[in-house]
Amino acid sequence: MPTAPCSPRDCVESGRPWTGAIRAALRLAALLAVVVCGVALVPLIARLPDGSRRRWIRRWCLAVVHTAGVRTRITGAAPPAGGVLIVSDHVSWLDIPLLAAVRPARMVAKTEVRGWPVAGALAARGGTLFIDRDRLRALPGTVDEVAATLRGGSAVAAFPEGSTWCGRGRGRYRRALFQAALDAGVPVQPVRIRYLSGDGTASTAPAFVGEDSLLASLWRVVSARGLVAEVSVRPLLPAGAHRDRRSLAEAARGCTGDPGPPSGTHG
């Protein structure tokens, strides 16, 4: 099973500027309200035409991030239609709405997510493809399901490291889901996500790692001051450009490396 050496005690920063407890509590309440509203509106949004549905999902995902007190900086764009596998390093629960803001997609997630309060229900209603990491024999079936989804013209988003890292280190990309892209004959869209403090330096405050609880991670995010999520949509890896899943996974990981100095902020 993929694991990371990161832990809240060893990796998550302390000593950064934090906002007051009252403001943090208001942010958390607003965040939970936005998420609950999203869950309630899923049946209605599902009936909208594709273009309208995608716009509403993007707006809602950005609202989740912004109500948590996180500004966003998004550059580049993913293909607006057609099957595509969207991949990124995995640092935080914030990664999920940020990827959906790039392009709404069916997520690939571990089965434990299904049991998360509120978020689990939202993931299930949103068509998340769950992987049972305790049953590796089920992996080929999951790969086939992802390939069929891609072949049908839908986007699928995944975190190939298989575990969250704090952002200072990275894991290698597991290759199985890249086989789904090869089998379906669709491109891979790498996305690079970084979290920055107000002074532009890398921040590990959003990291959701090790034995961290979701509530502790939520509180750390809403308590942080000046947090920025920088999302860079990297050049598309076209279908057929790589002959095997190993080279495809390595190419995707190479696209999500250190981006250098940040640029302008939005949100």
C-alpha atoms as an extended CHARMM CRD file, in Angstrom:
* protein
*
       267  EXT
         1         1  MET       CA              0.0000000000        0.0000000000        0.0000000000  PROA      1               0.0000000000
         2         2  PRO       CA              1.3530000000        3.4830000000       -0.8290000000  PROA      2               0.0000000000
         3         3  THR       CA              2.4760000000        5.3650000000        2.2760000000  PROA      3               0.0000000000
         4         4  ALA       CA              4.2510000000        8.6440000000        2.9610000000  PROA      4               0.0000000000
         5         5  PRO       CA              6.6880000000        9.4350000000        5.7910000000  PROA      5               0.0000000000
         6         6  CYS       CA              4.9420000000       12.7440000000        6.5120000000  PROA      6               0.0000000000
         7         7  SER       CA              3.1890000000       13.4180000000        9.8200000000  PROA      7               0.0000000000
         8         8  PRO       CA              1.5350000000       16.4900000000       11.3750000000  PROA      8               0.0000000000
         9         9  ARG       CA              4.1640000000       16.6730000000       14.0970000000  PROA      9               0.0000000000
        10        10  ASP       CA              7.1890000000       16.4630000000       11.7860000000  PROA      10              0.0000000000
        11        11  CYS       CA              5.9670000000       18.2210000000        8.6570000000  PROA      11              0.0000000000
        12        12  VAL       CA              3.2010000000       20.6940000000        9.4000000000  PROA      12              0.0000000000
        13        13  GLU       CA              4.6180000000       24.1070000000       10.1320000000  PROA      13              0.0000000000
        14        14  SER       CA              4.1660000000       26.1230000000       13.2850000000  PROA      14              0.0000000000
        15        15  GLY       CA              5.0500000000       29.7360000000       13.9210000000  PROA      15              0.0000000000
        16        16  ARG       CA              3.3140000000       31.0430000000       10.7780000000  PROA      16              0.0000000000
        17        17  PRO       CA              0.8310000000       33.9340000000       11.0740000000  PROA      17              0.0000000000
        18        18  TRP       CA             -2.5770000000       32.6570000000       12.1810000000  PROA      18              0.0000000000
        19        19  THR       CA             -5.8990000000       34.4600000000       12.1310000000  PROA      19              0.0000000000
        20        20  GLY       CA             -8.0470000000       34.9240000000       15.2370000000  PROA      20              0.0000000000
        21        21  ALA       CA            -10.2160000000       32.1270000000       16.6320000000  PROA      21              0.0000000000
        22        22  ILE       CA            -13.4790000000       33.9900000000       15.9120000000  PROA      22              0.0000000000
        23        23  ARG       CA            -12.5930000000       34.5360000000       12.2540000000  PROA      23              0.0000000000
        24        24  ALA       CA            -11.4600000000       30.9250000000       11.9500000000  PROA      24              0.0000000000
        25        25  ALA       CA            -14.7460000000       29.7060000000       13.4510000000  PROA      25              0.0000000000
        26        26  LEU       CA            -16.7400000000       31.8750000000       11.0270000000  PROA      26              0.0000000000
        27        27  ARG       CA            -14.7490000000       30.4970000000        8.1010000000  PROA      27              0.0000000000
        28        28  LEU       CA            -15.3480000000       26.9300000000        9.2450000000  PROA      28              0.0000000000
        29        29  ALA       CA            -19.0870000000       27.5510000000        9.6250000000  PROA      29              0.0000000000
        30        30  ALA       CA            -19.2570000000       29.1220000000        6.1490000000  PROA      30              0.0000000000
        31        31  LEU       CA            -17.2760000000       26.2440000000        4.6660000000  PROA      31              0.0000000000
        32        32  LEU       CA            -19.5800000000       23.6160000000        6.1670000000  PROA      32              0.0000000000
        33        33  ALA       CA            -22.6410000000       25.5610000000        4.9880000000  PROA      33              0.0000000000
        34        34  VAL       CA            -21.3240000000       25.6900000000        1.4160000000  PROA      34              0.0000000000
        35        35  VAL       CA            -20.5370000000       21.9570000000        1.4440000000  PROA      35              0.0000000000
        36        36  VAL       CA            -23.9510000000       21.0130000000        2.8730000000  PROA      36              0.0000000000
        37        37  CYS       CA            -25.7000000000       23.2040000000        0.2810000000  PROA      37              0.0000000000
        38        38  GLY       CA            -23.6720000000       21.4910000000       -2.4160000000  PROA      38              0.0000000000
        39        39  VAL       CA            -24.7810000000       18.0600000000       -1.2210000000  PROA      39              0.0000000000
        40        40  ALA       CA            -28.4270000000       19.1920000000       -1.1450000000  PROA      40              0.0000000000
        41        41  LEU       CA            -28.2720000000       20.6560000000       -4.6550000000  PROA      41              0.0000000000
        42        42  VAL       CA            -26.5970000000       17.6670000000       -6.3410000000  PROA      42              0.0000000000
        43        43  PRO       CA            -29.9080000000       16.2050000000       -7.7050000000  PROA      43              0.0000000000
        44        44  LEU       CA            -30.8720000000       19.5900000000       -9.1790000000  PROA      44              0.0000000000
        45        45  ILE       CA            -27.4600000000       20.3380000000      -10.6820000000  PROA      45              0.0000000000
        46        46  ALA       CA            -27.3460000000       16.8380000000      -12.2050000000  PROA      46              0.0000000000
        47        47  ARG       CA            -30.3510000000       17.7570000000      -14.3920000000  PROA      47              0.0000000000
        48        48  LEU       CA            -28.6460000000       20.7970000000      -15.9300000000  PROA      48              0.0000000000
        49        49  PRO       CA            -27.1000000000       20.6800000000      -19.4460000000  PROA      49              0.0000000000
        50        50  ASP       CA            -23.4190000000       19.7110000000      -19.4520000000  PROA      50              0.0000000000
        51        51  GLY       CA            -22.0500000000       23.2320000000      -19.9020000000  PROA      51              0.0000000000
        52        52  SER       CA            -24.2020000000       24.7510000000      -17.1560000000  PROA      52              0.0000000000
        53        53  ARG       CA            -23.5040000000       21.8570000000      -14.8080000000  PROA      53              0.0000000000
        54        54  ARG       CA            -19.7550000000       22.2370000000      -15.2230000000  PROA      54              0.0000000000
        55        55  ARG       CA            -19.9270000000       25.9950000000      -14.5940000000  PROA      55              0.0000000000
        56        56  TRP       CA            -21.9070000000       25.5210000000      -11.3880000000  PROA      56              0.0000000000
        57        57  ILE       CA            -19.5390000000       22.8010000000      -10.1500000000  PROA      57              0.0000000000
        58        58  ARG       CA            -16.5330000000       25.0430000000      -10.7950000000  PROA      58              0.0000000000
        59        59  ARG       CA            -18.1630000000       27.9500000000       -8.9690000000  PROA      59              0.0000000000
        60        60  TRP       CA            -19.1210000000       25.7550000000       -6.0320000000  PROA      60              0.0000000000
        61        61  CYS       CA            -15.6290000000       24.2540000000       -5.7600000000  PROA      61              0.0000000000
        62        62  LEU       CA            -14.0270000000       27.6960000000       -5.7560000000  PROA      62              0.0000000000
        63        63  ALA       CA            -16.5590000000       28.7870000000       -3.1270000000  PROA      63              0.0000000000
        64        64  VAL       CA            -15.4420000000       25.8680000000       -0.9190000000  PROA      64              0.0000000000
        65        65  VAL       CA            -11.8200000000       26.9690000000       -1.1980000000  PROA      65              0.0000000000
        66        66  HSD       CA            -12.4950000000       30.6880000000       -0.7640000000  PROA      66              0.0000000000
        67        67  THR       CA            -14.7870000000       30.3230000000        2.2510000000  PROA      67              0.0000000000
        68        68  ALA       CA            -11.9550000000       28.4020000000        3.9290000000  PROA      68              0.0000000000
        69        69  GLY       CA             -9.9180000000       31.6060000000        3.6320000000  PROA      69              0.0000000000
        70        70  VAL       CA             -7.7170000000       30.3920000000        0.7740000000  PROA      70              0.0000000000
        71        71  ARG       CA             -7.0930000000       32.5660000000       -2.2740000000  PROA      71              0.0000000000
        72        72  THR       CA             -6.5640000000       30.8590000000       -5.6340000000  PROA      72              0.0000000000
        73        73  ARG       CA             -4.1780000000       31.3960000000       -8.5060000000  PROA      73              0.0000000000
        74        74  ILE       CA             -5.0910000000       29.2310000000      -11.5140000000  PROA      74              0.0000000000
        75        75  THR       CA             -3.1700000000       29.3010000000      -14.8020000000  PROA      75              0.0000000000
        76        76  GLY       CA             -3.7710000000       27.2400000000      -17.9330000000  PROA      76              0.0000000000
        77        77  ALA       CA             -6.8150000000       25.1880000000      -18.9240000000  PROA      77              0.0000000000
        78        78  ALA       CA             -7.7110000000       21.5270000000      -19.3540000000  PROA      78              0.0000000000
        79        79  PRO       CA             -9.5740000000       20.2200000000      -22.4350000000  PROA      79              0.0000000000
        80        80  PRO       CA            -13.2040000000       21.3530000000      -22.0050000000  PROA      80              0.0000000000
        81        81  ALA       CA            -14.6810000000       18.0950000000      -23.2840000000  PROA      81              0.0000000000
        82        82  GLY       CA            -13.7640000000       14.4880000000      -24.0450000000  PROA      82              0.0000000000
        83        83  GLY       CA            -12.1200000000       11.7760000000      -21.9940000000  PROA      83              0.0000000000
        84        84  VAL       CA             -8.9980000000       12.8500000000      -20.0990000000  PROA      84              0.0000000000
        85        85  LEU       CA             -7.1220000000       11.5710000000      -17.0460000000  PROA      85              0.0000000000
        86        86  ILE       CA             -6.2630000000       14.4990000000      -14.7360000000  PROA      86              0.0000000000
        87        87  VAL       CA             -3.4160000000       13.8280000000      -12.3020000000  PROA      87              0.0000000000
        88        88  SER       CA             -1.6960000000       15.7910000000       -9.5550000000  PROA      88              0.0000000000
        89        89  ASP       CA              0.4630000000       15.4070000000       -6.4660000000  PROA      89              0.0000000000
        90        90  HSD       CA             -1.6480000000       14.9930000000       -3.3220000000  PROA      90              0.0000000000
        91        91  VAL       CA             -1.1430000000       17.2860000000       -0.3110000000  PROA      91              0.0000000000
        92        92  SER       CA             -4.5420000000       18.2500000000        1.0650000000  PROA      92              0.0000000000
        93        93  TRP       CA             -8.2880000000       17.7110000000        0.9230000000  PROA      93              0.0000000000
        94        94  LEU       CA             -8.2370000000       21.1230000000       -0.8050000000  PROA      94              0.0000000000
        95        95  ASP       CA             -6.6980000000       19.3990000000       -3.8480000000  PROA      95              0.0000000000
        96        96  ILE       CA            -10.0820000000       17.8470000000       -4.6680000000  PROA      96              0.0000000000
        97        97  PRO       CA            -12.1270000000       21.0500000000       -5.1730000000  PROA      97              0.0000000000
        98        98  LEU       CA             -9.1250000000       22.6970000000       -6.8400000000  PROA      98              0.0000000000
        99        99  LEU       CA             -8.9180000000       19.9480000000       -9.4850000000  PROA      99              0.0000000000
       100       100  ALA       CA            -12.6850000000       20.1360000000       -9.9990000000  PROA      100             0.0000000000
       101       101  ALA       CA            -12.3340000000       23.8890000000      -10.5430000000  PROA      101             0.0000000000
       102       102  VAL       CA             -9.9150000000       23.0850000000      -13.3970000000  PROA      102             0.0000000000
       103       103  ARG       CA            -12.4240000000       20.6470000000      -14.9020000000  PROA      103             0.0000000000
       104       104  PRO       CA            -15.2190000000       18.7550000000      -13.1540000000  PROA      104             0.0000000000
       105       105  ALA       CA            -14.3490000000       15.0620000000      -13.1810000000  PROA      105             0.0000000000
       106       106  ARG       CA            -15.0910000000       11.7600000000      -11.5190000000  PROA      106             0.0000000000
       107       107  MET       CA            -12.5880000000       11.3540000000       -8.7080000000  PROA      107             0.0000000000
       108       108  VAL       CA            -10.6600000000        8.2000000000       -7.8720000000  PROA      108             0.0000000000
       109       109  ALA       CA            -10.4570000000        7.8380000000       -4.0800000000  PROA      109             0.0000000000
       110       110  LYS       CA             -9.8140000000        5.2600000000       -1.3780000000  PROA      110             0.0000000000
       111       111  THR       CA            -12.9090000000        3.5790000000        0.0520000000  PROA      111             0.0000000000
       112       112  GLU       CA            -12.3230000000        5.2170000000        3.4570000000  PROA      112             0.0000000000
       113       113  VAL       CA            -13.4510000000        8.5450000000        1.9630000000  PROA      113             0.0000000000
       114       114  ARG       CA            -16.9760000000        7.1370000000        1.6770000000  PROA      114             0.0000000000
       115       115  GLY       CA            -17.2010000000        7.1950000000        5.4930000000  PROA      115             0.0000000000
       116       116  TRP       CA            -16.1610000000       10.8570000000        5.9190000000  PROA      116             0.0000000000
       117       117  PRO       CA            -18.9170000000       13.0780000000        7.3600000000  PROA      117             0.0000000000
       118       118  VAL       CA            -20.6560000000       15.1770000000        4.6700000000  PROA      118             0.0000000000
       119       119  ALA       CA            -17.6920000000       14.8980000000        2.2600000000  PROA      119             0.0000000000
       120       120  GLY       CA            -18.2280000000       11.1390000000        1.9290000000  PROA      120             0.0000000000
       121       121  ALA       CA            -21.8480000000       11.5890000000        0.9010000000  PROA      121             0.0000000000
       122       122  LEU       CA            -20.8510000000       14.2720000000       -1.5750000000  PROA      122             0.0000000000
       123       123  ALA       CA            -18.1490000000       12.0400000000       -3.0630000000  PROA      123             0.0000000000
       124       124  ALA       CA            -20.5660000000        9.1490000000       -3.5050000000  PROA      124             0.0000000000
       125       125  ARG       CA            -23.2340000000       11.3620000000       -5.1140000000  PROA      125             0.0000000000
       126       126  GLY       CA            -20.6100000000       12.8720000000       -7.4030000000  PROA      126             0.0000000000
       127       127  GLY       CA            -19.7900000000        9.5000000000       -8.9460000000  PROA      127             0.0000000000
       128       128  THR       CA            -16.4370000000        8.9170000000       -7.2190000000  PROA      128             0.0000000000
       129       129  LEU       CA            -14.6680000000        5.7240000000       -8.2820000000  PROA      129             0.0000000000
       130       130  PHE       CA            -13.5830000000        4.0690000000       -5.0310000000  PROA      130             0.0000000000
       131       131  ILE       CA            -10.4600000000        1.8990000000       -4.7160000000  PROA      131             0.0000000000
       132       132  ASP       CA            -10.3240000000       -0.7250000000       -1.9670000000  PROA      132             0.0000000000
       133       133  ARG       CA             -6.6180000000       -0.5990000000       -1.0740000000  PROA      133             0.0000000000
       134       134  ASP       CA             -6.9780000000       -3.6870000000        1.1410000000  PROA      134             0.0000000000
       135       135  ARG       CA             -8.0100000000       -5.7960000000       -1.8730000000  PROA      135             0.0000000000
       136       136  LEU       CA             -5.3200000000       -5.4880000000       -4.5210000000  PROA      136             0.0000000000
       137       137  ARG       CA             -7.0510000000       -8.2080000000       -6.5330000000  PROA      137             0.0000000000
       138       138  ALA       CA             -9.8150000000       -5.6770000000       -7.1830000000  PROA      138             0.0000000000
       139       139  LEU       CA             -7.3780000000       -3.2240000000       -8.8070000000  PROA      139             0.0000000000
       140       140  PRO       CA             -7.6600000000       -4.5930000000      -12.3810000000  PROA      140             0.0000000000
       141       141  GLY       CA            -11.4230000000       -4.1880000000      -12.1790000000  PROA      141             0.0000000000
       142       142  THR       CA            -11.0180000000       -0.5960000000      -11.0090000000  PROA      142             0.0000000000
       143       143  VAL       CA             -8.6210000000        0.0940000000      -13.8890000000  PROA      143             0.0000000000
       144       144  ASP       CA            -11.1720000000       -1.3400000000      -16.3180000000  PROA      144             0.0000000000
       145       145  GLU       CA            -13.9070000000        0.8530000000      -14.7860000000  PROA      145             0.0000000000
       146       146  VAL       CA            -11.7460000000        3.9660000000      -15.0950000000  PROA      146             0.0000000000
       147       147  ALA       CA            -10.8940000000        3.0850000000      -18.7120000000  PROA      147             0.0000000000
       148       148  ALA       CA            -14.5790000000        2.6280000000      -19.5420000000  PROA      148             0.0000000000
       149       149  THR       CA            -15.3970000000        5.9990000000      -17.9710000000  PROA      149             0.0000000000
       150       150  LEU       CA            -12.6450000000        7.7020000000      -19.9770000000  PROA      150             0.0000000000
       151       151  ARG       CA            -13.7140000000        5.9260000000      -23.1490000000  PROA      151             0.0000000000
       152       152  GLY       CA            -17.2070000000        7.2800000000      -22.6090000000  PROA      152             0.0000000000
       153       153  GLY       CA            -15.9040000000       10.8510000000      -22.8590000000  PROA      153             0.0000000000
       154       154  SER       CA            -15.7490000000       11.7440000000      -19.1580000000  PROA      154             0.0000000000
       155       155  ALA       CA            -12.8380000000       13.2360000000      -17.2360000000  PROA      155             0.0000000000
       156       156  VAL       CA            -11.3510000000       11.2470000000      -14.3490000000  PROA      156             0.0000000000
       157       157  ALA       CA             -9.1520000000       12.8780000000      -11.6910000000  PROA      157             0.0000000000
       158       158  ALA       CA             -6.6580000000       10.9180000000       -9.5900000000  PROA      158             0.0000000000
       159       159  PHE       CA             -3.6850000000       11.3240000000       -7.2750000000  PROA      159             0.0000000000
       160       160  PRO       CA             -1.1640000000        8.7140000000       -8.4770000000  PROA      160             0.0000000000
       161       161  GLU       CA              1.0570000000        8.9630000000       -5.3710000000  PROA      161             0.0000000000
       162       162  GLY       CA             -1.6480000000        6.9840000000       -3.5800000000  PROA      162             0.0000000000
       163       163  SER       CA             -1.0970000000        8.9000000000       -0.3490000000  PROA      163             0.0000000000
       164       164  THR       CA             -0.8280000000       12.5020000000        0.8110000000  PROA      164             0.0000000000
       165       165  TRP       CA              2.5530000000       14.1760000000        1.2330000000  PROA      165             0.0000000000
       166       166  CYS       CA              3.2800000000       17.4630000000        2.9930000000  PROA      166             0.0000000000
       167       167  GLY       CA              4.4380000000       19.2600000000       -0.1700000000  PROA      167             0.0000000000
       168       168  ARG       CA              8.1230000000       19.3790000000        0.7490000000  PROA      168             0.0000000000
       169       169  GLY       CA              8.6200000000       15.8010000000       -0.4390000000  PROA      169             0.0000000000
       170       170  ARG       CA              6.9240000000       13.7640000000       -3.1620000000  PROA      170             0.0000000000
       171       171  GLY       CA              6.0560000000       10.1480000000       -3.7800000000  PROA      171             0.0000000000
       172       172  ARG       CA              6.4970000000        8.2270000000       -7.0050000000  PROA      172             0.0000000000
       173       173  TYR       CA              3.5070000000        7.9230000000       -9.2950000000  PROA      173             0.0000000000
       174       174  ARG       CA              1.8020000000        4.5260000000       -9.2470000000  PROA      174             0.0000000000
       175       175  ARG       CA              1.2620000000        3.2860000000      -12.7670000000  PROA      175             0.0000000000
       176       176  ALA       CA             -2.0440000000        1.3850000000      -12.7120000000  PROA      176             0.0000000000
       177       177  LEU       CA             -4.3450000000        4.3020000000      -13.5370000000  PROA      177             0.0000000000
       178       178  PHE       CA             -2.0870000000        5.3850000000      -16.3860000000  PROA      178             0.0000000000
       179       179  GLN       CA             -2.8360000000        2.0070000000      -17.9410000000  PROA      179             0.0000000000
       180       180  ALA       CA             -6.4940000000        3.0450000000      -17.9530000000  PROA      180             0.0000000000
       181       181  ALA       CA             -5.5890000000        6.1330000000      -20.0340000000  PROA      181             0.0000000000
       182       182  LEU       CA             -3.5870000000        3.9620000000      -22.4540000000  PROA      182             0.0000000000
       183       183  ASP       CA             -6.3970000000        1.4190000000      -22.7370000000  PROA      183             0.0000000000
       184       184  ALA       CA             -8.9550000000        4.1540000000      -23.3860000000  PROA      184             0.0000000000
       185       185  GLY       CA             -6.7160000000        6.0580000000      -25.8250000000  PROA      185             0.0000000000
       186       186  VAL       CA             -7.1340000000        9.4020000000      -24.0330000000  PROA      186             0.0000000000
       187       187  PRO       CA             -4.6340000000       12.1250000000      -23.0510000000  PROA      187             0.0000000000
       188       188  VAL       CA             -3.2840000000       12.7820000000      -19.5640000000  PROA      188             0.0000000000
       189       189  GLN       CA             -3.5780000000       16.2530000000      -18.0530000000  PROA      189             0.0000000000
       190       190  PRO       CA             -0.9420000000       16.9440000000      -15.3510000000  PROA      190             0.0000000000
       191       191  VAL       CA             -1.8240000000       19.6540000000      -12.8300000000  PROA      191             0.0000000000
       192       192  ARG       CA              0.6140000000       21.1860000000      -10.3830000000  PROA      192             0.0000000000
       193       193  ILE       CA             -0.7300000000       22.4070000000       -7.0190000000  PROA      193             0.0000000000
       194       194  ARG       CA              1.2840000000       24.4090000000       -4.5120000000  PROA      194             0.0000000000
       195       195  TYR       CA              0.2440000000       26.0860000000       -1.2630000000  PROA      195             0.0000000000
       196       196  LEU       CA              1.9110000000       29.3680000000       -0.3790000000  PROA      196             0.0000000000
       197       197  SER       CA              1.9400000000       31.6570000000        2.6160000000  PROA      197             0.0000000000
       198       198  GLY       CA              1.2000000000       35.3420000000        2.2770000000  PROA      198             0.0000000000
       199       199  ASP       CA              4.9020000000       36.0880000000        1.7850000000  PROA      199             0.0000000000
       200       200  GLY       CA              5.1010000000       33.7080000000       -1.1960000000  PROA      200             0.0000000000
       201       201  THR       CA              7.0010000000       30.8960000000        0.5450000000  PROA      201             0.0000000000
       202       202  ALA       CA              5.7850000000       27.2950000000        0.4880000000  PROA      202             0.0000000000
       203       203  SER       CA              3.2930000000       26.4080000000        3.2110000000  PROA      203             0.0000000000
       204       204  THR       CA              2.5310000000       22.9990000000        4.7290000000  PROA      204             0.0000000000
       205       205  ALA       CA             -0.4560000000       24.2950000000        6.7390000000  PROA      205             0.0000000000
       206       206  PRO       CA             -2.9800000000       22.6570000000        4.3360000000  PROA      206             0.0000000000
       207       207  ALA       CA             -1.2470000000       19.2570000000        4.4410000000  PROA      207             0.0000000000
       208       208  PHE       CA             -3.5200000000       16.3790000000        5.4630000000  PROA      208             0.0000000000
       209       209  VAL       CA             -0.9980000000       13.6970000000        6.3480000000  PROA      209             0.0000000000
       210       210  GLY       CA             -0.2890000000       10.7250000000        8.5860000000  PROA      210             0.0000000000
       211       211  GLU       CA             -2.5730000000       10.4130000000       11.5990000000  PROA      211             0.0000000000
       212       212  ASP       CA             -4.0460000000       13.8660000000       10.9860000000  PROA      212             0.0000000000
       213       213  SER       CA             -7.8200000000       14.0550000000       11.4800000000  PROA      213             0.0000000000
       214       214  LEU       CA             -9.9990000000       15.8300000000        8.9520000000  PROA      214             0.0000000000
       215       215  LEU       CA            -11.2750000000       18.2150000000       11.6320000000  PROA      215             0.0000000000
       216       216  ALA       CA             -7.7220000000       19.1440000000       12.7010000000  PROA      216             0.0000000000
       217       217  SER       CA             -6.7500000000       19.7910000000        9.0810000000  PROA      217             0.0000000000
       218       218  LEU       CA             -9.8870000000       21.8820000000        8.4930000000  PROA      218             0.0000000000
       219       219  TRP       CA             -9.1610000000       24.0100000000       11.5520000000  PROA      219             0.0000000000
       220       220  ARG       CA             -5.5400000000       24.5290000000       10.5090000000  PROA      220             0.0000000000
       221       221  VAL       CA             -6.6080000000       25.7580000000        7.0620000000  PROA      221             0.0000000000
       222       222  VAL       CA             -9.3100000000       28.1440000000        8.2840000000  PROA      222             0.0000000000
       223       223  SER       CA             -6.8940000000       29.4490000000       10.9450000000  PROA      223             0.0000000000
       224       224  ALA       CA             -4.0980000000       30.2430000000        8.4970000000  PROA      224             0.0000000000
       225       225  ARG       CA             -3.5660000000       33.8210000000        7.3710000000  PROA      225             0.0000000000
       226       226  GLY       CA             -2.8190000000       34.7450000000        3.7410000000  PROA      226             0.0000000000
       227       227  LEU       CA             -2.9110000000       31.1830000000        2.3970000000  PROA      227             0.0000000000
       228       228  VAL       CA             -2.7670000000       30.8970000000       -1.4230000000  PROA      228             0.0000000000
       229       229  ALA       CA             -3.4060000000       27.8380000000       -3.5920000000  PROA      229             0.0000000000
       230       230  GLU       CA             -1.4260000000       28.0100000000       -6.8310000000  PROA      230             0.0000000000
       231       231  VAL       CA             -2.7800000000       25.6890000000       -9.5350000000  PROA      231             0.0000000000
       232       232  SER       CA             -0.8920000000       25.3320000000      -12.8140000000  PROA      232             0.0000000000
       233       233  VAL       CA             -2.4360000000       23.2940000000      -15.6350000000  PROA      233             0.0000000000
       234       234  ARG       CA              0.5840000000       21.8170000000      -17.3910000000  PROA      234             0.0000000000
       235       235  PRO       CA              0.9750000000       20.8570000000      -21.0930000000  PROA      235             0.0000000000
       236       236  LEU       CA             -1.2890000000       17.9880000000      -22.1020000000  PROA      236             0.0000000000
       237       237  LEU       CA              0.3190000000       14.5690000000      -22.6630000000  PROA      237             0.0000000000
       238       238  PRO       CA             -1.4120000000       13.4440000000      -25.8770000000  PROA      238             0.0000000000
       239       239  ALA       CA             -2.8030000000        9.9650000000      -26.3660000000  PROA      239             0.0000000000
       240       240  GLY       CA             -0.2310000000        7.7330000000      -28.0190000000  PROA      240             0.0000000000
       241       241  ALA       CA              2.7670000000        9.8990000000      -27.0650000000  PROA      241             0.0000000000
       242       242  HSD       CA              3.9930000000        7.2330000000      -24.6100000000  PROA      242             0.0000000000
       243       243  ARG       CA              4.0310000000        3.5360000000      -25.3350000000  PROA      243             0.0000000000
       244       244  ASP       CA              3.7520000000        2.1700000000      -21.8040000000  PROA      244             0.0000000000
       245       245  ARG       CA              2.3640000000        3.1840000000      -18.4240000000  PROA      245             0.0000000000
       246       246  ARG       CA              5.7940000000        3.5190000000      -16.8380000000  PROA      246             0.0000000000
       247       247  SER       CA              7.0090000000        6.2220000000      -19.2350000000  PROA      247             0.0000000000
       248       248  LEU       CA              3.6000000000        7.9160000000      -19.1310000000  PROA      248             0.0000000000
       249       249  ALA       CA              3.6390000000        8.0410000000      -15.3200000000  PROA      249             0.0000000000
       250       250  GLU       CA              7.2080000000        9.4060000000      -15.2940000000  PROA      250             0.0000000000
       251       251  ALA       CA              6.3120000000       12.0830000000      -17.8510000000  PROA      251             0.0000000000
       252       252  ALA       CA              3.2800000000       13.1630000000      -15.8210000000  PROA      252             0.0000000000
       253       253  ARG       CA              5.3180000000       13.3210000000      -12.6180000000  PROA      253             0.0000000000
       254       254  GLY       CA              7.9690000000       15.3820000000      -14.3860000000  PROA      254             0.0000000000
       255       255  CYS       CA              5.3020000000       17.9330000000      -15.3210000000  PROA      255             0.0000000000
       256       256  THR       CA              4.2340000000       18.4250000000      -11.6980000000  PROA      256             0.0000000000
       257       257  GLY       CA              7.6970000000       19.2360000000      -10.2710000000  PROA      257             0.0000000000
       258       258  ASP       CA              8.9580000000       22.5110000000       -8.8060000000  PROA      258             0.0000000000
       259       259  PRO       CA              7.3490000000       25.3610000000      -10.7770000000  PROA      259             0.0000000000
       260       260  GLY       CA              9.7080000000       28.1520000000       -9.6760000000  PROA      260             0.0000000000
       261       261  PRO       CA              8.5290000000       31.6020000000       -8.5040000000  PROA      261             0.0000000000
       262       262  PRO       CA              4.7920000000       32.3180000000       -8.3450000000  PROA      262             0.0000000000
       263       263  SER       CA              2.8510000000       34.8910000000      -10.3660000000  PROA      263             0.0000000000
       264       264  GLY       CA             -0.3560000000       37.0040000000       -9.9070000000  PROA      264             0.0000000000
       265       265  THR       CA             -3.1790000000       36.0780000000       -7.5220000000  PROA      265             0.0000000000
       266       266  HSD       CA             -6.9110000000       35.6950000000       -8.1330000000  PROA      266             0.0000000000
       267       267  GLY       CA             -9.8070000000       35.0450000000       -5.7750000000  PROA      267             0.0000000000
